[in-house]
Amino acid sequence: MAVNEQARGIRAVRIIAQLTLLAIFVQFLLAGLGTFDTAHGGEFKDRYFTLHDNFALVIIGLTVLLFLVALVVRAGKMVIWEAVVLGLAAGPLQHELATNGTDHAPWVGALHVIAGVLILLLDAHLAFPATGAALRSGWRAARSSGPA
């Protein structure tokens, strides 16, 4: 694969990760709407939680696409493994946490939210890898300069 094609492939991976990030924000929005719509309505209304549940399929589809594109363009072992972890966390892990939290133990359901935040962070790392590198180098520079 030529260098130019490789760069375009990496760009495609980042764009898919950015779309996934947008979808994750929508997912948080739907969960919040479901929670506060219920709180203000006085009774449980399923409409936003149903959307939240169904929209998870969009996120899972995007993570599968992300993995496949990363694999095809040979984005590197780290990116491919991060895509695998992202897909497993966004798919089966989140489903199990939500289901068991609803059916058995609320504290397991609370882990669904924490896992969602971790999924968001991992996807943000894939979508904007230079941001993490810039933060790390800035932190190292601040640490090496000593106290002000």
Buried (B, 14 or more C-beta within 10 A) or exposed (E): EEEEEEEEBBEBBBEBBBBBBEBBEBBBBBBEBBEEBBEEEEEEBEEBBEBBBEBBEBBBBBBBBBBEBBBEBEBEEEBBEBBBBBBEBBBEBBBBBBEBBEEEEEEBBEBBBEBBEBBBEBBBBBBBBEEEEEEEEEEEEEEEEEEE
